[in-house]
Structure formats: structure tokens, C-alpha cells
Amino acid sequence: MTKKILAAVITGALLGYFVVPEEFLQYIGTIMDIGLCALLFFVGIDLGKNKEVFVQIRELGMGIVALPFVVAAGSIFGAILVGVFAGYAPNESAAIGSGFAWYTLAPIIIAPYSAEISAVAFLSNVTREVTAILMIPFIAQKIGYLEAVSTTGAAGMDTLLPVVSKATDPKTAIICFVNGVVLTMLVPVLVSFFIQL
């Protein structure tokens, strides 16, 4: 799976650099939305066909809701730790880490505070999503399914859900979706809170 993802990214980059005309760029967002919706549609079909998954999720109880808060705490703590060595204030680092891979929203919230911190938030959250795409199959196979889910952040409810679904099982895909939904709701709250401290 990782090799296929890498091959797709490299092929796209080469085509974009050498072949695709500039006029085509205006359609890329729409094409990506259609492709993402198609992926999520088929993930939904896969989940729906496994009726026992919903019974297993019910058995997990509140544990499924606890995961995103543990992921949030780990992300923020890790960002503060790295920020100390990079020379950023703890609240700035926490705001960056609170993006949870939502690289379009976190920088916009941070931008009025600092253009530099906004740029770092963008790069940090893009890097998190790209790294997750590459590492999820390896983490799922060698470490564990929940550990793979923890890398997705807010993107676990959309762009990374198909990757997790392919690398794990239907039950984990549902956990990933719930994790992504909760983290997505936390992003605007936490980023705004930390950047204003």
C-alpha cells in the first residue's frame, strides 16, 4: 500500500511539473472532491456490509470517545516539546499541534497572530498528513491498529479514512472516523484558545 501511495504522489508530481497545462489547475479541487467522495462511499459500503462491526463498536463503549482526547493530548504535548527546541513559546507550539493535520483551518486561525506561526502550522500539519499516509500501513502491520488511527488526526474522517480502512479492518475504520470527527470539532476551539494565551 505504501509503495502504491508513493508511486501515485511521485507520478502526480512529475505529471504536474512536466505535462499538465496550467489551465487544468482550476479543476483539481473539484476532481479531488469527487475522488474523495467516491473513496468514502466505497468505505461506507464496506462498513455497511460488516454488520457485526456495529455490535463490536457498541461493546467498546466510551473507550471509542476517549481515543481522540488521548490523541489530542499527545499531539499538543509533543508539539510543545518540539517547540521548546525550535524556540517557540509553549502556547504557539500548542496552537500549531492543535491543528491535528487540518492544514487549511489552523493556519487561518493563527494568521492574525503571526504570519510566521501560521506558515509553521501549515507545514507542520501538511507534514503530519503526508507522513500518516506513508506510515499507516506500516504502523498497522507492525505496531497496532489504534496506533495507526492515532496518526490520522482530524483527517481520519475524510482523506485518511480510506488508507486506514485498507490497512486495518472495518471496526478500526469506524473508530478512525469517530476519532476524526471529534478532533475536527476540537481544532477551532483549541487552536483559538492556545494562540490567545
ROSE-4610 file (N, C-alpha, C; in Angstrom, 1 decimal, always signed):
// ROSE-4610
residu = [M/M/M/T/T/T/K/K/K/K/K/K/I/I/I/L/L/L/A/A/A/A/A/A/V/V/V/I/I/I/T/T/T/G/G/G/A/A/A/L/L/L/L/L/L/G/G/G/Y/Y/Y/F/F/F/V/V/V/V/V/V/P/P/P/E/E/E/E/E/E/F/F/F/L/L/L/Q/Q/Q/Y/Y/Y/I/I/I/G/G/G/T/T/T/I/I/I/M/M/M/D/D/D/I/I/I/G/G/G/L/L/L/C/C/C/A/A/A/L/L/L/L/L/L/F/F/F/F/F/F/V/V/V/G/G/G/I/I/I/D/D/D/L/L/L/G/G/G/K/K/K/N/N/N/K/K/K/E/E/E/V/V/V/F/F/F/V/V/V/Q/Q/Q/I/I/I/R/R/R/E/E/E/L/L/L/G/G/G/M/M/M/G/G/G/I/I/I/V/V/V/A/A/A/L/L/L/P/P/P/F/F/F/V/V/V/V/V/V/A/A/A/A/A/A/G/G/G/S/S/S/I/I/I/F/F/F/G/G/G/A/A/A/I/I/I/L/L/L/V/V/V/G/G/G/V/V/V/F/F/F/A/A/A/G/G/G/Y/Y/Y/A/A/A/P/P/P/N/N/N/E/E/E/S/S/S/A/A/A/A/A/A/I/I/I/G/G/G/S/S/S/G/G/G/F/F/F/A/A/A/W/W/W/Y/Y/Y/T/T/T/L/L/L/A/A/A/P/P/P/I/I/I/I/I/I/I/I/I/A/A/A/P/P/P/Y/Y/Y/S/S/S/A/A/A/E/E/E/I/I/I/S/S/S/A/A/A/V/V/V/A/A/A/F/F/F/L/L/L/S/S/S/N/N/N/V/V/V/T/T/T/R/R/R/E/E/E/V/V/V/T/T/T/A/A/A/I/I/I/L/L/L/M/M/M/I/I/I/P/P/P/F/F/F/I/I/I/A/A/A/Q/Q/Q/K/K/K/I/I/I/G/G/G/Y/Y/Y/L/L/L/E/E/E/A/A/A/V/V/V/S/S/S/T/T/T/T/T/T/G/G/G/A/A/A/A/A/A/G/G/G/M/M/M/D/D/D/T/T/T/L/L/L/L/L/L/P/P/P/V/V/V/V/V/V/S/S/S/K/K/K/A/A/A/T/T/T/D/D/D/P/P/P/K/K/K/T/T/T/A/A/A/I/I/I/I/I/I/C/C/C/F/F/F/V/V/V/N/N/N/G/G/G/V/V/V/V/V/V/L/L/L/T/T/T/M/M/M/L/L/L/V/V/V/P/P/P/V/V/V/L/L/L/V/V/V/S/S/S/F/F/F/F/F/F/I/I/I/Q/Q/Q/L/L/L]
num = [1/1/1/2/2/2/3/3/3/4/4/4/5/5/5/6/6/6/7/7/7/8/8/8/9/9/9/10/10/10/11/11/11/12/12/12/13/13/13/14/14/14/15/15/15/16/16/16/17/17/17/18/18/18/19/19/19/20/20/20/21/21/21/22/22/22/23/23/23/24/24/24/25/25/25/26/26/26/27/27/27/28/28/28/29/29/29/30/30/30/31/31/31/32/32/32/33/33/33/34/34/34/35/35/35/36/36/36/37/37/37/38/38/38/39/39/39/40/40/40/41/41/41/42/42/42/43/43/43/44/44/44/45/45/45/46/46/46/47/47/47/48/48/48/49/49/49/50/50/50/51/51/51/52/52/52/53/53/53/54/54/54/55/55/55/56/56/56/57/57/57/58/58/58/59/59/59/60/60/60/61/61/61/62/62/62/63/63/63/64/64/64/65/65/65/66/66/66/67/67/67/68/68/68/69/69/69/70/70/70/71/71/71/72/72/72/73/73/73/74/74/74/75/75/75/76/76/76/77/77/77/78/78/78/79/79/79/80/80/80/81/81/81/82/82/82/83/83/83/84/84/84/85/85/85/86/86/86/87/87/87/88/88/88/89/89/89/90/90/90/91/91/91/92/92/92/93/93/93/94/94/94/95/95/95/96/96/96/97/97/97/98/98/98/99/99/99/100/100/100/101/101/101/102/102/102/103/103/103/104/104/104/105/105/105/106/106/106/107/107/107/108/108/108/109/109/109/110/110/110/111/111/111/112/112/112/113/113/113/114/114/114/115/115/115/116/116/116/117/117/117/118/118/118/119/119/119/120/120/120/121/121/121/122/122/122/123/123/123/124/124/124/125/125/125/126/126/126/127/127/127/128/128/128/129/129/129/130/130/130/131/131/131/132/132/132/133/133/133/134/134/134/135/135/135/136/136/136/137/137/137/138/138/138/139/139/139/140/140/140/141/141/141/142/142/142/143/143/143/144/144/144/145/145/145/146/146/146/147/147/147/148/148/148/149/149/149/150/150/150/151/151/151/152/152/152/153/153/153/154/154/154/155/155/155/156/156/156/157/157/157/158/158/158/159/159/159/160/160/160/161/161/161/162/162/162/163/163/163/164/164/164/165/165/165/166/166/166/167/167/167/168/168/168/169/169/169/170/170/170/171/171/171/172/172/172/173/173/173/174/174/174/175/175/175/176/176/176/177/177/177/178/178/178/179/179/179/180/180/180/181/181/181/182/182/182/183/183/183/184/184/184/185/185/185/186/186/186/187/187/187/188/188/188/189/189/189/190/190/190/191/191/191/192/192/192/193/193/193/194/194/194/195/195/195/196/196/196/197/197/197]
x = [+0.8/+0.0/+0.9/+1.9/+2.8/+3.4/+3.9/+4.6/+3.6/+2.3/+1.3/+1.1/+1.0/+0.8/+1.9/+3.1/+4.3/+4.4/+4.1/+4.1/+3.1/+1.9/+0.9/+1.3/+1.9/+2.3/+3.4/+4.4/+5.5/+5.1/+4.2/+3.7/+2.9/+2.1/+1.3/+2.2/+3.3/+4.2/+4.9/+5.4/+6.0/+5.1/+3.9/+2.9/+2.6/+2.4/+2.1/+3.3/+4.5/+5.6/+5.9/+5.7/+6.2/+5.0/+3.8/+2.8/+1.5/+1.0/-0.4/-0.3/-1.2/-1.2/-1.7/-1.3/-1.7/-3.2/-3.9/-5.4/-6.1/-5.5/-6.1/-6.2/-5.3/-5.2/-6.5/-7.4/-8.6/-9.6/-9.4/-10.3/-9.8/-8.6/-8.0/-8.9/-9.3/-10.0/-11.3/-12.0/-13.3/-13.0/-12.0/-11.7/-11.3/-10.5/-10.2/-11.4/-12.3/-13.6/-14.4/-14.5/-15.2/-14.5/-13.2/-12.5/-12.6/-12.5/-12.6/-14.0/-15.0/-16.4/-16.6/-16.0/-16.1/-15.4/-14.2/-13.5/-14.3/-14.9/-15.6/-16.9/-17.5/-18.7/-18.4/-17.3/-17.0/-16.5/-15.9/-15.6/-16.9/-17.9/-19.2/-19.8/-19.8/-20.3/-19.7/-18.3/-17.6/-18.0/-18.1/-18.6/-20.0/-20.9/-22.3/-22.4/-21.5/-21.6/-21.2/-20.4/-20.0/-20.8/-22.0/-23.0/-22.5/-21.6/-21.2/-20.2/-19.7/-18.8/-19.5/-20.8/-21.5/-21.8/-21.9/-22.0/-20.7/-19.6/-18.3/-18.0/-18.4/-18.3/-19.1/-20.3/-21.1/-20.4/-19.7/-19.0/-17.8/-17.3/-16.1/-16.6/-17.9/-18.4/-17.7/-17.5/-16.9/-15.5/-14.8/-13.4/-13.2/-14.2/-14.0/-14.0/-14.6/-14.6/-13.4/-12.8/-11.6/-10.4/-10.3/-9.1/-8.8/-9.8/-9.4/-8.8/-9.3/-8.8/-7.3/-7.0/-5.7/-4.8/-5.3/-4.5/-4.3/-5.3/-5.2/-4.1/-4.2/-3.2/-1.8/-1.6/-0.3/+0.3/-0.6/-0.2/+0.2/-0.5/-0.2/+1.0/+1.2/+2.4/+3.6/+3.5/+4.6/+5.0/+4.0/+4.3/+5.0/+4.5/+5.2/+6.6/+6.9/+8.2/+9.1/+8.7/+9.5/+9.6/+8.6/+8.6/+9.6/+9.9/+10.9/+12.3/+12.6/+13.9/+13.9/+12.8/+12.7/+12.6/+12.4/+12.4/+11.1/+10.0/+8.6/+8.1/+7.2/+6.5/+5.6/+5.4/+4.5/+3.1/+2.5/+1.2/+1.2/+2.3/+2.4/+2.5/+3.4/+3.6/+2.3/+1.6/+0.3/-0.7/-0.8/-1.7/-1.4/-0.1/+0.3/+0.0/+0.3/-0.1/-1.6/-2.3/-3.8/-4.5/-3.7/-4.2/-4.6/-4.0/-4.3/-4.4/-3.5/-3.4/-4.5/-5.3/-6.2/-5.4/-4.7/-3.7/-4.3/-5.6/-6.3/-6.9/-7.3/-8.0/-7.0/-6.2/-5.3/-4.5/-3.9/-3.1/-3.9/-5.2/-6.1/-6.4/-6.6/-6.9/-5.7/-4.5/-3.3/-2.8/-3.1/-2.6/-2.7/-3.8/-3.9/-2.8/-2.5/-1.5/-0.1/+0.3/+1.6/+1.6/+2.2/+2.3/+3.3/+4.4/+5.4/+4.8/+4.1/+3.5/+2.4/+1.7/+0.7/+1.4/+2.5/+3.2/+3.8/+4.3/+4.8/+3.6/+2.4/+1.3/+0.9/+0.9/+0.6/+1.5/+2.8/+3.8/+3.8/+3.6/+3.5/+2.4/+1.2/+0.0/+0.0/+0.5/+0.7/+1.6/+2.7/+3.7/+3.1/+2.2/+1.6/+0.7/-0.1/-1.0/-0.2/+0.8/+1.6/+2.4/+2.9/+3.6/+2.7/+1.5/+0.5/+0.1/-0.1/-0.4/+0.7/+1.9/+3.0/+3.2/+2.9/+3.2/+2.1/+0.9/-0.3/-0.2/+0.1/+0.2/+1.3/+2.4/+3.5/+3.1/+2.6/+2.2/+1.1/+0.1/-1.0/-0.5/+0.5/+1.0/+2.0/+2.8/+3.9/+3.7/+2.8/+2.6/+1.2/+0.2/-1.2/-2.2/-3.4/-4.5/-4.8/-4.9/-5.3/-4.1/-2.9/-1.7/-1.8/-2.2/-2.3/-3.4/-4.5/-5.6/-5.1/-4.3/-3.8/-3.0/-2.4/-1.6/-2.4/-3.7/-4.5/-5.0/-5.2/-5.7/-7.1/-7.4/-8.7/-8.9/-7.9/-8.0/-8.5/-8.7/-9.2/-10.6/-11.4/-12.8/-12.9/-11.9/-12.0/-10.8/-9.8/-8.7/-8.0/-7.8/-7.0/-7.9/-9.2/-10.1/-9.9/-9.8/-9.6/-8.3/-7.3/-6.0/-6.0/-6.7/-6.9/-7.7/-8.8/-9.7/-9.0/-8.1/-7.4/-6.3/-5.7/-4.6/-5.1/-6.4/-6.8/-8.1/-9.2/-10.4/-11.6/-12.8/-14.0/-14.2/-14.0/-14.2/-13.2/-12.0/-11.0/-11.3/-11.9/-12.3/-13.3/-14.3/-15.3/-14.7/-13.8/-13.0/-12.3/-11.7/-10.9/-11.8/-13.0/-14.0/-14.4/-14.8/-15.2/-14.0/-12.8/-11.6/-11.5/-11.6/-11.5/-12.6/-13.8/-14.9/-14.7/-14.3/-14.1/-12.9/-11.8/-10.6/-11.0/-11.7/-12.1/-12.9/-13.8/-14.5/-13.6/-12.6/-11.7/-10.7/-10.4/-9.4/-9.7/-10.9/-11.1/-11.1/-11.6/-11.6/-10.2/-9.4/-8.1/-7.1/-7.1/-6.2/-6.4/-7.7/-8.1/-7.7/-7.9/-7.6/-6.1/-5.3/-3.9/-3.2/-3.6/-3.0/-3.3/-4.4/-4.7/-4.2/-3.5/-2.9/-1.8]
y = [-1.2/+0.0/+1.3/+1.3/+2.5/+2.7/+1.7/+1.8/+2.4/+2.0/+2.5/+4.0/+4.3/+5.7/+6.6/+6.2/+6.9/+7.0/+5.9/+5.9/+6.9/+7.0/+7.9/+9.3/+9.6/+11.0/+11.4/+10.6/+10.9/+11.1/+10.2/+10.3/+11.6/+11.9/+13.2/+14.4/+14.4/+15.5/+15.6/+14.5/+14.6/+15.1/+14.5/+15.0/+16.5/+16.9/+18.3/+19.2/+18.8/+19.6/+19.6/+18.5/+18.4/+18.4/+17.9/+17.6/+18.4/+18.5/+19.1/+20.6/+21.1/+22.5/+23.3/+24.6/+25.5/+25.6/+25.6/+25.8/+24.7/+23.5/+22.3/+22.5/+23.4/+23.5/+23.9/+24.7/+25.2/+24.1/+22.9/+21.8/+20.7/+20.9/+19.9/+19.7/+20.9/+20.8/+20.0/+20.3/+19.5/+18.1/+17.7/+16.3/+15.6/+16.3/+15.7/+15.5/+16.4/+16.2/+15.0/+14.9/+13.8/+12.4/+12.4/+11.2/+10.8/+11.9/+11.6/+11.1/+11.7/+11.2/+9.8/+9.4/+8.1/+7.1/+7.5/+6.6/+6.4/+7.5/+7.4/+6.6/+6.7/+6.0/+4.5/+4.1/+2.6/+2.1/+3.0/+2.7/+2.4/+3.3/+3.2/+1.9/+1.5/+0.2/-1.0/-0.9/-1.9/-2.0/-0.9/-0.8/-1.4/-1.0/-1.5/-3.0/-3.6/-5.0/-5.8/-5.2/-5.9/-5.5/-6.1/-5.7/-6.0/-7.0/-7.3/-6.2/-5.3/-4.3/-3.3/-3.0/-2.1/-2.7/-4.0/-4.6/-4.5/-4.7/-4.6/-3.2/-2.2/-0.8/-0.5/-1.0/-0.8/-1.4/-2.5/-3.2/-2.3/-1.5/-0.6/+0.5/+0.9/+1.9/+3.2/+3.8/+5.2/+5.2/+4.0/+3.9/+4.5/+4.4/+5.0/+6.5/+7.1/+8.6/+9.0/+8.2/+8.6/+8.7/+7.9/+7.9/+9.3/+10.1/+11.4/+12.3/+12.2/+13.1/+12.7/+11.4/+11.0/+11.4/+11.3/+11.7/+13.2/+14.0/+15.5/+15.8/+15.2/+15.5/+15.1/+14.0/+13.6/+14.5/+15.0/+15.9/+17.2/+17.7/+19.0/+19.0/+17.9/+17.8/+17.6/+16.8/+16.6/+17.9/+18.7/+20.0/+21.0/+21.0/+21.9/+21.5/+20.2/+19.6/+20.0/+19.8/+20.2/+21.7/+22.4/+23.9/+24.5/+23.9/+24.3/+24.4/+23.3/+23.2/+24.1/+24.4/+25.3/+26.8/+27.1/+28.4/+29.1/+28.3/+28.9/+28.8/+29.8/+29.8/+28.6/+28.1/+26.9/+27.1/+28.3/+28.5/+28.4/+29.0/+28.9/+27.5/+26.7/+25.3/+24.5/+24.8/+24.1/+24.4/+25.6/+26.0/+25.3/+25.2/+24.5/+23.0/+22.4/+21.0/+20.7/+21.7/+21.6/+21.6/+21.7/+21.6/+20.2/+19.2/+17.8/+17.4/+17.9/+17.6/+18.4/+19.3/+20.1/+21.4/+21.2/+22.2/+23.4/+23.4/+24.6/+25.5/+24.9/+25.8/+26.4/+25.5/+26.0/+27.3/+27.3/+28.5/+29.7/+29.6/+30.7/+31.3/+30.5/+31.0/+31.7/+31.1/+31.6/+32.9/+33.1/+34.1/+35.5/+35.9/+37.3/+37.5/+36.4/+36.5/+36.6/+35.7/+35.7/+35.0/+35.7/+35.0/+33.9/+34.1/+33.0/+31.8/+31.9/+30.8/+30.1/+30.9/+30.4/+29.5/+29.9/+29.2/+27.9/+27.9/+26.7/+25.8/+26.3/+25.5/+24.7/+25.5/+24.9/+23.7/+24.0/+23.0/+21.8/+22.1/+21.0/+20.1/+20.6/+19.8/+19.1/+19.7/+19.0/+17.8/+18.1/+17.0/+15.9/+16.2/+15.1/+14.3/+14.9/+14.1/+13.3/+13.9/+13.1/+12.0/+12.2/+11.2/+10.1/+10.4/+9.4/+8.6/+9.2/+8.4/+7.3/+7.7/+6.8/+5.8/+6.1/+5.3/+4.4/+4.7/+4.0/+2.5/+2.1/+0.6/-0.1/+0.6/+0.0/-0.1/+1.0/+1.1/+0.0/-0.1/-1.0/-2.5/-2.8/-4.1/-4.4/-3.5/-3.8/-3.4/-2.4/-1.9/-2.1/-1.6/-1.9/-1.0/-1.4/-0.6/+0.7/+0.8/+2.0/+3.0/+2.5/+3.4/+4.0/+3.2/+3.7/+4.8/+4.6/+5.6/+6.9/+6.8/+8.0/+8.9/+8.4/+9.3/+10.2/+9.8/+10.5/+11.9/+12.1/+13.4/+13.6/+14.9/+15.3/+14.7/+14.4/+13.8/+12.4/+11.8/+10.4/+10.3/+11.4/+11.3/+11.5/+11.9/+12.1/+11.5/+12.3/+11.9/+10.6/+10.4/+9.3/+8.1/+8.2/+7.1/+5.9/+6.2/+5.0/+4.3/+5.1/+4.5/+3.5/+4.0/+3.2/+2.0/+2.2/+1.1/+0.0/+0.4/-0.6/-1.3/-0.6/-1.2/-1.9/-1.7/-2.3/-3.2/-2.9/-3.7/-2.7/-3.2/-2.3/-1.6/-2.4/-1.8/-0.7/-0.8/+0.2/+1.4/+1.2/+2.3/+3.2/+2.6/+3.3/+4.1/+3.5/+4.2/+5.4/+5.2/+6.2/+7.4/+7.1/+8.1/+8.9/+8.2/+8.9/+9.8/+9.2/+10.0/+11.3/+11.1/+12.3/+13.3/+12.9/+13.8/+14.6/+13.9/+14.6/+15.6/+15.2/+16.1/+17.2/+17.0/+18.1/+19.2/+18.8/+19.7/+20.4/+19.8/+20.4/+21.4/+21.3/+22.1/+23.6/+24.1/+25.6/+26.0/+25.2/+25.6/+25.6/+24.6/+24.5/+25.5/+25.6/+26.5/+27.9/+28.3/+29.7/+29.9/+28.9/+29.0/+29.2/+28.3/+28.4/+29.6/+30.0/+31.2/+32.5/+32.5/+33.7/+33.7/+32.7/+32.7/+33.7]
z = [+0.0/+0.0/+0.0/+0.9/+0.9/-0.4/-1.1/-2.4/-3.4/-3.4/-4.3/-4.1/-2.8/-2.4/-2.9/-2.6/-3.0/-4.5/-5.2/-6.7/-7.2/-6.6/-7.1/-6.9/-5.7/-5.4/-6.4/-6.6/-7.5/-8.9/-9.3/-10.7/-10.9/-9.9/-10.0/-10.0/-9.2/-9.1/-10.5/-11.1/-12.4/-13.5/-13.5/-14.5/-14.3/-13.1/-12.8/-13.2/-13.1/-13.4/-14.9/-15.6/-17.0/-18.0/-17.6/-18.6/-18.5/-17.3/-17.1/-17.4/-18.3/-18.5/-17.3/-17.3/-16.2/-16.0/-17.1/-17.1/-16.4/-16.3/-15.7/-14.1/-13.6/-12.1/-11.5/-12.2/-11.7/-11.4/-12.1/-11.9/-10.9/-10.4/-9.5/-8.2/-7.6/-6.4/-6.5/-7.6/-7.9/-8.1/-8.9/-9.1/-7.8/-7.0/-5.7/-4.8/-4.8/-4.0/-4.5/-5.8/-6.4/-6.0/-6.2/-5.9/-4.4/-3.5/-2.1/-1.7/-2.3/-2.1/-2.5/-3.7/-4.2/-3.2/-2.7/-1.8/-0.5/+0.0/+1.3/+1.1/-0.1/-0.5/-0.4/-1.0/-1.0/+0.4/+1.1/+2.5/+3.3/+3.1/+3.7/+3.4/+2.1/+1.6/+2.4/+2.5/+3.2/+4.6/+5.3/+6.7/+6.8/+5.9/+6.0/+5.8/+5.0/+4.8/+6.0/+6.9/+8.1/+9.3/+9.3/+10.4/+11.8/+12.0/+13.3/+13.9/+13.0/+13.4/+14.4/+14.1/+14.9/+16.3/+16.4/+17.7/+18.5/+17.7/+18.4/+18.8/+18.1/+18.4/+19.7/+19.8/+21.0/+22.2/+22.0/+23.1/+23.6/+22.7/+23.1/+24.0/+23.9/+24.8/+24.7/+25.8/+25.9/+25.5/+25.4/+25.0/+23.6/+22.8/+21.4/+21.4/+22.4/+22.5/+23.3/+24.1/+24.8/+23.9/+22.8/+22.0/+21.4/+20.8/+20.3/+21.3/+22.6/+23.6/+24.0/+24.0/+24.2/+23.1/+21.8/+20.7/+20.7/+21.1/+21.2/+22.2/+23.4/+24.5/+24.0/+23.4/+22.9/+21.8/+20.9/+19.8/+20.4/+21.3/+21.9/+22.8/+23.6/+24.4/+23.5/+22.4/+21.5/+20.8/+20.4/+19.8/+20.7/+22.0/+22.9/+23.2/+23.3/+23.5/+22.3/+21.1/+19.9/+19.8/+20.2/+20.1/+21.0/+22.2/+23.1/+22.4/+21.7/+21.0/+19.7/+19.2/+18.0/+18.3/+19.6/+20.0/+20.0/+20.0/+20.1/+21.5/+21.8/+23.1/+23.2/+24.4/+24.6/+24.0/+24.1/+23.6/+22.0/+21.4/+20.0/+19.5/+20.1/+19.8/+20.0/+21.1/+21.4/+20.3/+19.8/+18.8/+17.5/+17.2/+15.9/+16.0/+17.2/+17.4/+17.4/+17.8/+17.8/+16.5/+15.4/+14.1/+13.7/+14.3/+14.1/+12.7/+11.8/+10.4/+9.6/+10.2/+9.4/+9.0/+7.9/+7.5/+6.8/+6.5/+5.9/+7.0/+8.1/+9.1/+10.1/+10.7/+11.8/+11.3/+10.2/+9.8/+9.6/+9.2/+9.1/+10.4/+11.4/+12.8/+13.4/+13.1/+13.6/+12.9/+11.6/+10.8/+11.4/+12.0/+12.6/+13.7/+14.4/+15.5/+14.9/+13.9/+13.4/+12.1/+11.0/+9.7/+9.8/+10.6/+10.7/+11.3/+12.5/+13.1/+12.3/+11.5/+10.6/+9.5/+9.0/+8.0/+8.6/+9.8/+10.5/+10.7/+11.1/+11.3/+10.1/+8.9/+7.7/+7.3/+7.4/+7.1/+8.0/+9.3/+10.3/+10.1/+9.8/+9.6/+8.3/+7.2/+6.0/+6.1/+6.8/+7.1/+7.8/+8.8/+9.6/+8.7/+7.8/+7.0/+6.0/+5.3/+4.4/+5.0/+6.2/+6.9/+7.3/+7.7/+8.1/+6.9/+5.8/+4.5/+4.3/+4.5/+4.2/+5.3/+6.5/+7.7/+8.2/+7.8/+8.4/+8.0/+6.8/+6.5/+7.4/+7.6/+8.4/+9.8/+10.4/+11.8/+12.1/+11.2/+11.4/+11.4/+10.5/+10.4/+11.6/+11.9/+12.9/+14.3/+14.5/+15.9/+16.3/+15.6/+16.0/+15.3/+15.3/+14.5/+15.2/+16.5/+17.2/+17.0/+17.0/+16.9/+15.5/+14.5/+13.1/+13.1/+13.8/+13.8/+14.5/+15.5/+16.2/+15.3/+14.3/+13.4/+12.5/+12.3/+11.3/+11.7/+13.0/+13.4/+12.9/+12.6/+12.1/+10.7/+9.9/+8.6/+8.6/+9.8/+9.9/+9.5/+9.4/+9.0/+7.5/+6.8/+5.3/+4.5/+4.3/+3.4/+3.8/+5.1/+5.6/+5.9/+5.9/+6.3/+5.3/+4.0/+3.1/+3.3/+3.7/+3.9/+5.1/+6.2/+7.4/+7.1/+6.4/+6.1/+5.3/+4.4/+3.6/+4.5/+5.4/+6.2/+7.4/+7.8/+9.1/+8.8/+9.6/+9.4/+9.6/+9.3/+9.3/+10.7/+11.8/+13.1/+13.4/+13.0/+13.1/+12.3/+11.1/+10.2/+10.9/+11.6/+12.3/+13.4/+14.2/+15.3/+14.7/+13.5/+12.8/+12.5/+12.0/+11.6/+12.8/+13.9/+15.2/+15.7/+15.7/+16.1/+15.3/+14.0/+13.1/+13.3/+13.6/+13.8/+15.1/+16.2/+17.5/+17.3/+16.7/+16.6/+15.7/+14.7/+13.8/+14.6/+15.5/+16.3/+17.3/+17.7/+18.7/+18.1/+16.8/+16.2/+16.3/+15.9/+16.1/+17.5/+18.4/+19.8/+20.4/+20.2/+20.8/+20.2/+18.9/+18.2/+18.7/+18.7/+19.2/+20.6/+21.4/+22.9/+23.1/+22.5/+22.8/+22.2/+21.0/+20.4/+21.1/+21.9/+22.6/+24.0/+24.4/+25.8/+25.9]
